[in-house]
Amino acid sequence: MGVNNNVLEKEKNSKNNNVSEKNNNLENNKIIKEIDNSKNKIDVVEKENQNDDKKVETTEKITDKKISISNKNDNAVESIENSQNNNQDSNIELQPETVNSEFKPLGNSKPKSIMTIFTLLVMIVFSIILVIIIGFTAYNFFNTKIVSGVYIKGFDVSNLSKSDAKYQIDNLVSQNLPDEIQLKHDDFIATVSLSQMETQFDTKNAVESAYLVGRQGNIFENNLYVLNTMFSHVNIEPTVRLNEDLLSNYLNDLSSQLPDTVIQSSYYIEGNNLIVTSGKEGHVVDIPQTIQNIKSAVSDFSCKDTPVEIAVKTEQPQAIDIEKIHNEIYKDPVDAYYTQNPFMVYPSENGVDFKISIDEAKAIISEPKEEYTIPLKYTTPNVTTNMIGTEAFPDLLSTFSTNYSTRDADRTTNLRLAANKINGTVLMPGETFSYNQVVGARTIAAGYKEAPIYVSGEVVDGLGGGICQITSTLYNAVIYANLEIVERSNHQFVPSYVSASRDATVVYGSIDFKFKNNRNYPIKLVCSVSGGVANFQIFGMKTPDDYEVEISSYQTGTTATAIYSEAYKILKKNGQVVSRELLSKDTYKRH
């Protein structure tokens, strides 16, 4: 029985030792889990501290927790050691290497402090950057002026309002843009007015574009663009606008003025012939390219000191179109007529046509020549203008007469021939009368005779002598009708039929007498040579605007070889002088 009691006692002790060992192991596992949980809590706290503004206070709390956990770790280690001692007494072995490996990091808190400080520094830097970004964004959002680094035509408009920027750019343009620019082709120079071409810079849109820099994207895009503009400048070029239709018309006309311009075929009527000239290859203005050259020169202000190059292109002349020419010159004869209510005169027109067929004309121009001659034929109307009676010209506007000697038959013949050519001539409003053209060449075939004329200061016989008396008589009648004198020359000597400065001489082919019908109604010239009197009458229609006309002529001086004189036209209204106009100052040789 005693043996059995001893055995039972040993088994009881063994069971107690096993229970104690299990309890120790459970306690150790519980401590290890608590340590792991403490580590996780530390990690969570450290992460939360990154978003916490109260960094110092958080750090102190973390430090306190670390100290508390460290004390727990020490207690845990001490408990484990006691447990091991107990186990040694119970002949139970633990694994000290495993326990040491689990608790080894807990004994070194210095790396974690460094990490915490680094984290704080990163957070501070990030916060500073964030404040700067927020401030920069706010400044750009509320800024009402153009951002830094923006230029218009090279002019810095940074930090200017839109109105100030436009004023500055408009002033810049006005200072650098001339009123006229020169256009150049080789040695040829032409000018064009920029104002007439309606040239202008679109400064309004340029300023608007400058203002929109850094304002067209989202917040981040705008900030980046503004930053970039501050270091790499942006330059905006205003659009140049002009009236291209006006400029095109001007350049088209300019083509014909170029020294090396293309020469198109042309024609003109000379007597009874149509003269057709061939064209020649040449240059014409390249209008689109020249407009672009002008825009570029205006845009960069180089046109102020440097001529703009005229762009040209080679062009061939158009082929001679004989059918087109025939259609342009052909016309049927038109009879003259007039109406009395209102008074209107419709002059006659001669009919014109080729004297040869179209095919014959084409054959003529088929040969390579510079000039071709095609004969013409004229058809006279049944009623010519000079056939219209004076009833179509109700008022006598002026009259003037000169005397001649009837004993000189040849001279009288010349006077009558010239007068007959002029008699009945009707001039429409704006039409110019040419003495040489109306009277024609003074030839034997035309019936002219030899009579005294002035040649090189001497009186000699010449073909058509005396017809200058008809010219001088007409000249005075024209002045009294207050018509416009276009061309007039005085004789070498003072003639016998009019006083000084009231004569007019003509020489066929070189000296002409011309005047213009500057009235609003046609006029008719009526001339007669009879009984020693050469007379001109000018008929038309009087108006309330007509004046009384006087001619004042007198000598202003004489020398041994010369006579000097002047003539004036005096206009009166109701007997009062309205104007006094110088007609001519003349010099004559003494006989």
PyMOL commands that set and color helices and strands:
alter all, ss='L'
color gray80, all
select helices_A, chain A and resi 2-49+55-89+96-103+105-107+110-142+162-176+203-211+219-231+244-255+287-299+302-304+322-329+358-365+385-387+390-392+409-422+435-439+467-480
alter helices_A, ss='H'
color red, helices_A
select strands_A, chain A and resi 150-152+155-156+180-185+188-193+200-201+234-236+240-241+266-270+273-277+282-285+308-309+312-315+337-340+343-346+351-354+371-379+395-403+426-427+432-434+450-455+458-463+484-487+514-516+523-530+533-540+548-558+562-573+576-589
alter strands_A, ss='S'
color yellow, strands_A
deselect
rebuild
show_as cartoon
